[in-house]
Amino acid sequence: MSIIGPRRNLRARYNIAPTTTVEAVRQGEEGREIVPMRWGLVPMWWKKPLKSVPATFNARAETVAEKPMFRDAFKKRRCIIPASGFYEWTGEKGDKQPHLFTAADDAPVLAIAGLWDRWSDPDGEQMLSCTMVVTEPSDWMEPYHDRMPVILDGKQIDAWLDGSAGTEILKPAEESALKEFPVSKRVNKVGNDDDPTLIEEAA
């Protein structure tokens, strides 16, 4: 993906939680740009306090075009959320085992389909926010979770960002596209995002 503007080295982060800031790629007037956004979409029309927003860090592919929280962004404000991988958990409550999912071919970035919006608080301060689109899991993914992020391939990115593609591309990734391995349970501690050993394979 080509991005306008000066090159930036983004800080490596290893355990990002909802409502914190992520980087998203959107289509600007002069080209694609990478912009920091709150992970957890707040629609433009939201009138209640920010703390009252429900969990909007994921948007279901099956309903994203109709749900009031997401439908306007689906029509007009799409983005890509780049990530080197994502976590899912197995096991019983209190003893959850995190698993890291990355590209099977070791590509450095997965292009996750997303939506973004711009919200203003009562004082007029503006905030950008985004959500990841999730879909039903592939057969391979199902033992780990009943949903998975929509990962777009290079041929789908243009059509997603310019709005010409619809929900027909919001499908689970091919089973050969991802690989998985268990990682440290220290991932379960929210806020611990600066430790690169978190993504090392656990014994």
Accessible surface in RSA format (square Angstrom, percent):
REM  Atomic radii and reference values for relative SASA: ProtOr
REM  Chains: A
REM  Algorithm: Lee & Richards
REM  Probe-radius: 1.40
REM  Slices: 20
REM RES _ NUM      All-atoms   Total-Side   Main-Chain    Non-polar    All polar
REM                ABS   REL    ABS   REL    ABS   REL    ABS   REL    ABS   REL
RES MET A   1   102.33  53.0  26.32  17.4  76.01 181.0  34.01  28.9  68.31  90.5
RES SER A   2    93.52  79.0  78.83 105.2  14.69  33.8  56.13 119.5  37.40  52.4
RES ILE A   3    64.81  36.9  38.20  28.5  26.60  64.1  38.54  27.8  26.27  71.3
RES ILE A   4    71.21  40.5  56.52  42.1  14.69  35.4  62.82  45.2   8.39  22.8
RES GLY A   5    56.88  70.1   0.00   N/A  56.88  70.1  28.38  77.9  28.50  63.8
RES PRO A   6   123.37  89.9 100.27  91.4  23.10  84.0 112.57  92.9  10.81  67.2
RES ARG A   7   239.84 100.7 206.71 105.4  33.13  78.9  86.46 118.2 153.38  93.0
RES ARG A   8   119.61  50.2  87.85  44.8  31.76  75.6  56.25  76.9  63.36  38.4
RES ASN A   9   159.68 110.1 125.36 121.1  34.32  82.6  33.99  81.8 125.69 121.5
RES LEU A  10    77.82  43.3  51.69  37.0  26.13  65.7  53.33  37.5  24.49  65.9
RES ARG A  11   142.44  59.8 116.50  59.4  25.94  61.8  80.93 110.6  61.50  37.3
RES ALA A  12    59.21  54.4  41.23  63.6  17.99  40.9  49.96  70.4   9.25  24.5
RES ARG A  13    62.00  26.0  36.09  18.4  25.91  61.7  12.86  17.6  49.14  29.8
RES TYR A  14    47.70  22.3  40.40  23.0   7.30  19.0  23.59  17.7  24.11  29.7
RES ASN A  15    16.44  11.3  12.36  11.9   4.08   9.8   0.61   1.5  15.83  15.3
RES ILE A  16    64.04  36.4  41.08  30.6  22.96  55.3  42.74  30.8  21.29  57.8
RES ALA A  17    19.12  17.6  15.53  24.0   3.59   8.2  17.92  25.2   1.21   3.2
RES PRO A  18    48.15  35.1  40.61  37.0   7.54  27.4  40.61  33.5   7.54  46.9
RES THR A  19    85.86  61.1  67.38  68.3  18.48  44.1  44.16  59.3  41.70  63.0
RES THR A  20    55.70  39.6  49.82  50.5   5.89  14.0  55.70  74.8   0.00   0.0
RES THR A  21    66.58  47.4  64.05  64.9   2.53   6.0  30.50  41.0  36.09  54.6
RES VAL A  22     9.34   6.1   8.11   7.3   1.23   3.0   9.34   8.1   0.00   0.0
RES GLU A  23    42.30  24.3  37.58  28.4   4.72  11.2  15.50  30.0  26.79  21.9
RES ALA A  24     0.00   0.0   0.00   0.0   0.00   0.0   0.00   0.0   0.00   0.0
RES VAL A  25     2.75   1.8   2.75   2.5   0.00   0.0   2.75   2.4   0.00   0.0
RES ARG A  26    31.91  13.4  31.91  16.3   0.00   0.0   2.71   3.7  29.20  17.7
RES GLN A  27    91.79  51.3  69.01  50.4  22.78  54.2  32.67  69.5  59.12  44.8
RES GLY A  28    18.18  22.4   0.00   N/A  18.18  22.4  11.66  32.0   6.52  14.6
RES GLU A  29   188.93 108.5 142.49 107.8  46.44 110.6  64.23 124.2 124.70 101.8
RES GLU A  30   151.50  87.0 119.87  90.7  31.63  75.3  46.48  89.9 105.03  85.7
RES GLY A  31    15.01  18.5   0.00   N/A  15.01  18.5  13.86  38.0   1.16   2.6
RES ARG A  32    35.87  15.1  33.15  16.9   2.72   6.5   5.88   8.0  29.99  18.2
RES GLU A  33    45.08  25.9  44.94  34.0   0.14   0.3  10.03  19.4  35.06  28.6
RES ILE A  34    41.87  23.8  29.14  21.7  12.73  30.7  29.14  21.0  12.73  34.5
RES VAL A  35    20.59  13.5  20.20  18.3   0.39   0.9  20.59  17.9   0.00   0.0
RES PRO A  36    70.62  51.5  62.14  56.6   8.49  30.8  62.21  51.4   8.41  52.3
RES MET A  37     2.79   1.4   0.00   0.0   2.79   6.6   2.79   2.4   0.00   0.0
RES ARG A  38    40.14  16.9  36.51  18.6   3.63   8.6  12.23  16.7  27.91  16.9
RES TRP A  39    31.42  12.6  31.34  15.2   0.08   0.2  31.34  16.7   0.08   0.1
RES GLY A  40     3.16   3.9   0.00   N/A   3.16   3.9   3.16   8.7   0.00   0.0
RES LEU A  41     0.00   0.0   0.00   0.0   0.00   0.0   0.00   0.0   0.00   0.0
RES VAL A  42     0.00   0.0   0.00   0.0   0.00   0.0   0.00   0.0   0.00   0.0
RES PRO A  43     1.62   1.2   1.62   1.5   0.00   0.0   1.62   1.3   0.00   0.0
RES MET A  44   100.48  52.0  87.97  58.2  12.51  29.8  47.54  40.4  52.94  70.1
RES TRP A  45   116.61  46.8 109.53  53.0   7.08  16.6 106.53  56.8  10.08  16.4
RES TRP A  46    27.95  11.2  22.55  10.9   5.40  12.7  22.59  12.0   5.36   8.7
RES LYS A  47   182.83  89.2 150.18  92.1  32.65  77.7 102.04  91.8  80.78  86.1
RES LYS A  48   128.89  62.9 124.17  76.2   4.71  11.2  72.14  64.9  56.74  60.4
RES PRO A  49    76.03  55.4  68.79  62.7   7.24  26.3  75.50  62.3   0.53   3.3
RES LEU A  50    62.86  35.0  56.99  40.8   5.87  14.8  56.99  40.0   5.87  15.8
RES LYS A  51   190.70  93.0 149.36  91.6  41.34  98.4 104.68  94.2  86.02  91.6
RES SER A  52    52.32  44.2  27.91  37.3  24.41  56.2  18.63  39.7  33.69  47.2
RES VAL A  53    20.73  13.6   1.10   1.0  19.63  47.3   1.10   1.0  19.63  53.2
RES PRO A  54    70.29  51.2  54.32  49.5  15.97  58.0  66.27  54.7   4.02  25.0
RES ALA A  55    83.76  77.0  45.49  70.2  38.27  87.1  54.12  76.2  29.63  78.5
RES THR A  56     5.00   3.6   3.15   3.2   1.85   4.4   2.77   3.7   2.23   3.4
RES PHE A  57    66.26  33.2  66.09  40.9   0.17   0.5  66.09  40.1   0.17   0.5
RES ASN A  58    61.12  42.2  48.83  47.2  12.29  29.6  12.13  29.2  49.00  47.4
RES ALA A  59     0.29   0.3   0.00   0.0   0.29   0.7   0.29   0.4   0.00   0.0
RES ARG A  60   123.27  51.8 119.70  61.0   3.57   8.5  33.83  46.2  89.44  54.2
RES ALA A  61     6.66   6.1   4.49   6.9   2.17   4.9   4.60   6.5   2.06   5.5
RES GLU A  62    89.55  51.4  57.32  43.4  32.23  76.7  62.61 121.1  26.94  22.0
RES THR A  63    47.97  34.1  47.97  48.6   0.00   0.0  46.31  62.2   1.66   2.5
RES VAL A  64     0.14   0.1   0.00   0.0   0.14   0.3   0.14   0.1   0.00   0.0
RES ALA A  65    29.03  26.7  18.95  29.3  10.08  22.9  18.95  26.7  10.08  26.7
RES GLU A  66   110.47  63.4 103.40  78.2   7.06  16.8  64.37 124.5  46.10  37.6
RES LYS A  67   101.39  49.5  99.44  61.0   1.95   4.6  44.58  40.1  56.81  60.5
RES PRO A  68    73.01  53.2  69.81  63.6   3.21  11.7  70.13  57.9   2.88  17.9
RES MET A  69    32.83  17.0  29.97  19.8   2.86   6.8  29.97  25.5   2.86   3.8
RES PHE A  70    16.99   8.5  16.82  10.4   0.17   0.4  16.99  10.3   0.00   0.0
RES ARG A  71   111.16  46.7 111.16  56.7   0.00   0.0  14.97  20.5  96.19  58.3
RES ASP A  72    48.29  33.8  46.79  46.6   1.50   3.5  22.12  52.1  26.17  26.1
RES ALA A  73     1.64   1.5   0.36   0.5   1.28   2.9   0.36   0.5   1.28   3.4
RES PHE A  74    18.06   9.0  18.06  11.2   0.00   0.0  18.06  11.0   0.00   0.0
RES LYS A  75   139.36  68.0 111.02  68.1  28.34  67.5  62.85  56.6  76.50  81.5
RES LYS A  76   143.38  70.0 107.16  65.7  36.23  86.3  68.98  62.1  74.40  79.3
RES ARG A  77    28.00  11.8  26.65  13.6   1.35   3.2  12.16  16.6  15.85   9.6
RES ARG A  78    16.11   6.8   9.71   4.9   6.40  15.2   2.87   3.9  13.24   8.0
RES CYS A  79     0.00   0.0   0.00   0.0   0.00   0.0   0.00   0.0   0.00   0.0
RES ILE A  80     0.00   0.0   0.00   0.0   0.00   0.0   0.00   0.0   0.00   0.0
RES ILE A  81     3.56   2.0   3.56   2.7   0.00   0.0   3.56   2.6   0.00   0.0
RES PRO A  82    35.88  26.2  18.76  17.1  17.12  62.2  19.07  15.7  16.81 104.5
RES ALA A  83    23.65  21.7  15.64  24.1   8.01  18.2  23.60  33.2   0.05   0.1
RES SER A  84    76.36  64.5  66.67  89.0   9.69  22.3  33.16  70.6  43.20  60.5
RES GLY A  85    18.19  22.4   0.00   N/A  18.19  22.4   1.90   5.2  16.29  36.5
RES PHE A  86    23.99  12.0  18.65  11.6   5.34  13.9  23.99  14.5   0.00   0.0
RES TYR A  87    35.39  16.5  23.59  13.4  11.80  30.7  23.04  17.3  12.35  15.2
RES GLU A  88    23.94  13.7  23.94  18.1   0.00   0.0   0.00   0.0  23.94  19.5
RES TRP A  89    89.53  35.9  78.58  38.0  10.95  25.7  76.22  40.6  13.31  21.6
RES THR A  90    39.44  28.1  34.33  34.8   5.12  12.2  30.05  40.4   9.39  14.2
RES GLY A  91    47.81  59.0   0.00   N/A  47.81  59.0  28.30  77.7  19.51  43.7
RES GLU A  92   139.26  80.0 135.60 102.6   3.66   8.7  57.13 110.5  82.13  67.1
RES LYS A  93   197.43  96.3 172.09 105.6  25.34  60.3 113.70 102.3  83.73  89.2
RES GLY A  94    81.84 100.9   0.00   N/A  81.84 100.9  43.18 118.5  38.66  86.6
RES ASP A  95    85.91  60.2  78.66  78.3   7.26  17.2  26.21  61.7  59.70  59.5
RES LYS A  96    81.64  39.8  79.43  48.7   2.22   5.3  42.55  38.3  39.10  41.6
RES GLN A  97    42.52  23.8  42.52  31.1   0.00   0.0  24.03  51.1  18.50  14.0
RES PRO A  98     0.00   0.0   0.00   0.0   0.00   0.0   0.00   0.0   0.00   0.0
RES HIS A  99    18.71  10.2  18.71  13.0   0.00   0.0  18.71  19.3   0.00   0.0
RES LEU A 100    11.02   6.1  11.02   7.9   0.00   0.0  11.02   7.7   0.00   0.0
RES PHE A 101     0.00   0.0   0.00   0.0   0.00   0.0   0.00   0.0   0.00   0.0
RES THR A 102    24.56  17.5  24.56  24.9   0.00   0.0  23.28  31.3   1.28   1.9
RES ALA A 103     5.57   5.1   5.35   8.3   0.22   0.5   5.35   7.5   0.22   0.6
RES ALA A 104    40.81  37.5  20.87  32.2  19.94  45.4  21.10  29.7  19.71  52.2
RES ASP A 105   116.16  81.4  83.54  83.2  32.62  77.1  49.62 116.8  66.54  66.4
RES ASP A 106   102.22  71.6  77.02  76.7  25.20  59.6  33.68  79.3  68.54  68.4
RES ALA A 107    40.02  36.8  28.42  43.9  11.59  26.4  34.32  48.3   5.70  15.1
RES PRO A 108   110.44  80.5  96.05  87.6  14.39  52.3 106.65  88.1   3.79  23.6
RES VAL A 109    76.06  50.1  59.33  53.7  16.73  40.3  59.47  51.7  16.59  45.0
RES LEU A 110    11.00   6.1   9.31   6.7   1.69   4.2  11.00   7.7   0.00   0.0
RES ALA A 111    11.50  10.6   8.73  13.5   2.76   6.3   8.73  12.3   2.76   7.3
RES ILE A 112     0.59   0.3   0.59   0.4   0.00   0.0   0.59   0.4   0.00   0.0
RES ALA A 113     0.00   0.0   0.00   0.0   0.00   0.0   0.00   0.0   0.00   0.0
RES GLY A 114     0.00   0.0   0.00   N/A   0.00   0.0   0.00   0.0   0.00   0.0
RES LEU A 115     0.00   0.0   0.00   0.0   0.00   0.0   0.00   0.0   0.00   0.0
RES TRP A 116    24.99  10.0  24.99  12.1   0.00   0.0  21.95  11.7   3.04   4.9
RES ASP A 117     3.57   2.5   3.57   3.5   0.00   0.0   0.00   0.0   3.57   3.6
RES ARG A 118    79.93  33.6  77.90  39.7   2.03   4.8  13.72  18.8  66.21  40.1
RES TRP A 119    12.60   5.1  12.47   6.0   0.13   0.3  12.48   6.7   0.12   0.2
RES SER A 120    53.99  45.6  37.79  50.4  16.20  37.3  24.25  51.6  29.74  41.7
RES ASP A 121    38.88  27.2  33.43  33.3   5.45  12.9   9.57  22.5  29.31  29.2
RES PRO A 122   129.39  94.3  85.23  77.7  44.17 160.5  98.17  81.1  31.22 194.0
RES ASP A 123   129.53  90.7  95.74  95.3  33.79  79.9  25.87  60.9 103.66 103.4
RES GLY A 124    50.42  62.2   0.00   N/A  50.42  62.2  30.07  82.5  20.35  45.6
RES GLU A 125   121.01  69.5 117.23  88.7   3.78   9.0  38.12  73.7  82.89  67.7
RES GLN A 126   118.06  66.0  86.16  63.0  31.90  76.0  24.60  52.4  93.46  70.9
RES MET A 127    45.66  23.6  40.40  26.7   5.27  12.5  31.16  26.5  14.50  19.2
RES LEU A 128    35.23  19.6  28.90  20.7   6.33  15.9  28.90  20.3   6.33  17.0
RES SER A 129     0.00   0.0   0.00   0.0   0.00   0.0   0.00   0.0   0.00   0.0
RES CYS A 130     0.00   0.0   0.00   0.0   0.00   0.0   0.00   0.0   0.00   0.0
RES THR A 131     0.00   0.0   0.00   0.0   0.00   0.0   0.00   0.0   0.00   0.0
RES MET A 132    24.27  12.6  24.27  16.1   0.00   0.0  15.58  13.2   8.70  11.5
RES VAL A 133     0.00   0.0   0.00   0.0   0.00   0.0   0.00   0.0   0.00   0.0
RES VAL A 134     9.68   6.4   9.68   8.8   0.00   0.0   9.68   8.4   0.00   0.0
RES THR A 135     7.80   5.5   7.80   7.9   0.00   0.0   0.00   0.0   7.80  11.8
RES GLU A 136   102.21  58.7 102.21  77.3   0.00   0.0  23.79  46.0  78.43  64.0
RES PRO A 137    27.92  20.3  12.39  11.3  15.53  56.4  12.39  10.2  15.53  96.5
RES SER A 138    12.34  10.4   5.99   8.0   6.35  14.6  11.42  24.3   0.92   1.3
RES ASP A 139   115.74  81.1 102.16 101.7  13.58  32.1  27.49  64.7  88.26  88.0
RES TRP A 140    76.32  30.6  65.83  31.9  10.49  24.6  49.14  26.2  27.18  44.1
RES MET A 141     0.00   0.0   0.00   0.0   0.00   0.0   0.00   0.0   0.00   0.0
RES GLU A 142   108.33  62.2  96.72  73.2  11.61  27.6  23.65  45.7  84.68  69.1
RES PRO A 143   101.72  74.1  66.54  60.7  35.18 127.9  79.45  65.6  22.27 138.4
RES TYR A 144    46.88  21.9  39.96  22.7   6.92  18.0  13.53  10.2  33.34  41.1
RES HIS A 145    71.22  38.9  62.76  43.6   8.45  21.6  42.35  43.7  28.86  33.6
RES ASP A 146    95.15  66.7  87.18  86.8   7.97  18.8  39.06  91.9  56.10  55.9
RES ARG A 147    25.46  10.7  25.19  12.8   0.27   0.6  18.84  25.8   6.62   4.0
RES MET A 148     1.96   1.0   1.06   0.7   0.90   2.1   1.96   1.7   0.00   0.0
RES PRO A 149     8.67   6.3   8.67   7.9   0.00   0.0   8.67   7.2   0.00   0.0
RES VAL A 150     0.39   0.3   0.39   0.4   0.00   0.0   0.39   0.3   0.00   0.0
RES ILE A 151    28.67  16.3  15.82  11.8  12.85  31.0  15.82  11.4  12.85  34.9
RES LEU A 152     7.58   4.2   0.27   0.2   7.31  18.4   0.52   0.4   7.07  19.0
RES ASP A 153    79.01  55.3  70.28  70.0   8.73  20.6  43.59 102.6  35.42  35.3
RES GLY A 154    63.98  78.9   0.00   N/A  63.98  78.9  34.03  93.4  29.95  67.1
RES LYS A 155   196.29  95.8 166.21 102.0  30.07  71.6 116.53 104.9  79.76  85.0
RES GLN A 156    48.53  27.1  46.52  34.0   2.01   4.8  14.51  30.9  34.01  25.8
RES ILE A 157    16.31   9.3  16.31  12.1   0.00   0.0  16.31  11.7   0.00   0.0
RES ASP A 158    86.27  60.4  83.70  83.3   2.56   6.1  29.38  69.2  56.88  56.7
RES ALA A 159    30.87  28.4  28.96  44.7   1.91   4.3  30.47  42.9   0.39   1.0
RES TRP A 160     0.00   0.0   0.00   0.0   0.00   0.0   0.00   0.0   0.00   0.0
RES LEU A 161    15.38   8.6   2.26   1.6  13.12  33.0   2.26   1.6  13.12  35.3
RES ASP A 162    97.50  68.3  62.13  61.8  35.37  83.6  41.23  97.0  56.27  56.1
RES GLY A 163    34.05  42.0   0.00   N/A  34.05  42.0  11.29  31.0  22.77  51.0
RES SER A 164    88.85  75.1  47.23  63.0  41.62  95.9  50.97 108.5  37.88  53.1
RES ALA A 165     7.18   6.6   2.97   4.6   4.21   9.6   6.71   9.5   0.47   1.2
RES GLY A 166    22.23  27.4   0.00   N/A  22.23  27.4  19.70  54.1   2.52   5.7
RES THR A 167    58.01  41.3  50.60  51.3   7.41  17.7  17.64  23.7  40.37  61.0
RES GLU A 168   107.70  61.8  92.41  69.9  15.29  36.4  64.83 125.4  42.88  35.0
RES ILE A 169    28.58  16.3  22.22  16.6   6.36  15.3  24.87  17.9   3.71  10.1
RES LEU A 170     4.65   2.6   0.17   0.1   4.48  11.3   0.17   0.1   4.48  12.1
RES LYS A 171   123.23  60.1 119.61  73.4   3.62   8.6  66.24  59.6  57.00  60.7
RES PRO A 172    50.04  36.5  35.54  32.4  14.50  52.7  35.54  29.3  14.50  90.1
RES ALA A 173    14.41  13.2   3.74   5.8  10.67  24.3  11.43  16.1   2.98   7.9
RES GLU A 174   134.49  77.2 122.87  93.0  11.62  27.7  53.67 103.8  80.82  66.0
RES GLU A 175    84.93  48.8  71.79  54.3  13.13  31.3  32.48  62.8  52.45  42.8
RES SER A 176    90.02  76.1  64.95  86.7  25.07  57.7  57.09 121.6  32.93  46.1
RES ALA A 177    42.14  38.7  27.82  42.9  14.31  32.6  36.85  51.9   5.29  14.0
RES LEU A 178    10.63   5.9   2.46   1.8   8.17  20.5   2.46   1.7   8.17  22.0
RES LYS A 179    76.95  37.5  73.99  45.4   2.96   7.0  46.54  41.9  30.41  32.4
RES GLU A 180    44.41  25.5  22.31  16.9  22.10  52.6   0.33   0.6  44.08  36.0
RES PHE A 181    39.46  19.7  38.78  24.0   0.68   1.8  39.46  23.9   0.00   0.0
RES PRO A 182    44.54  32.5  44.54  40.6   0.00   0.0  44.54  36.8   0.00   0.0
RES VAL A 183     0.71   0.5   0.00   0.0   0.71   1.7   0.00   0.0   0.71   1.9
RES SER A 184    26.94  22.8  20.62  27.5   6.31  14.5  19.81  42.2   7.12  10.0
RES LYS A 185    93.88  45.8  82.81  50.8  11.07  26.4  56.24  50.6  37.64  40.1
RES ARG A 186   108.75  45.7 102.18  52.1   6.57  15.6  70.05  95.7  38.70  23.5
RES VAL A 187     4.19   2.8   0.00   0.0   4.19  10.1   0.00   0.0   4.19  11.4
RES ASN A 188    64.32  44.4  37.44  36.2  26.88  64.7  31.30  75.3  33.02  31.9
RES LYS A 189   148.97  72.7 141.92  87.1   7.05  16.8  90.47  81.4  58.50  62.3
RES VAL A 190   116.81  76.9  93.80  84.9  23.01  55.4  95.46  82.9  21.35  57.9
RES GLY A 191    60.04  74.0   0.00   N/A  60.04  74.0  36.63 100.5  23.41  52.4
RES ASN A 192    41.99  29.0  34.71  33.5   7.28  17.5  13.41  32.3  28.58  27.6
RES ASP A 193    22.62  15.8  21.47  21.4   1.15   2.7   2.91   6.8  19.71  19.7
RES ASP A 194    94.98  66.5  75.96  75.6  19.02  45.0  35.45  83.4  59.54  59.4
RES ASP A 195    35.95  25.2  32.87  32.7   3.09   7.3  15.95  37.5  20.00  19.9
RES PRO A 196    73.10  53.3  70.27  64.1   2.83  10.3  70.34  58.1   2.76  17.2
RES THR A 197    55.50  39.5  52.09  52.8   3.41   8.1  48.53  65.2   6.97  10.5
RES LEU A 198     0.00   0.0   0.00   0.0   0.00   0.0   0.00   0.0   0.00   0.0
RES ILE A 199    64.78  36.9  58.71  43.7   6.08  14.6  58.71  42.3   6.08  16.5
RES GLU A 200   105.52  60.6  97.11  73.5   8.41  20.0  40.35  78.1  65.16  53.2
RES GLU A 201   119.77  68.8  91.32  69.1  28.45  67.7  23.10  44.7  96.68  78.9
RES ALA A 202    35.03  32.2  18.56  28.6  16.47  37.5  26.95  38.0   8.08  21.4
RES ALA A 203   153.96 141.6  71.69 110.6  82.27 187.2 112.19 158.0  41.78 110.7
END  Absolute sums over single chains surface
CHAIN  1 A    11503.7       9020.9       2482.8       6249.3       5254.4
END  Absolute sums over all chains
TOTAL         11503.7       9020.9       2482.8       6249.3       5254.4
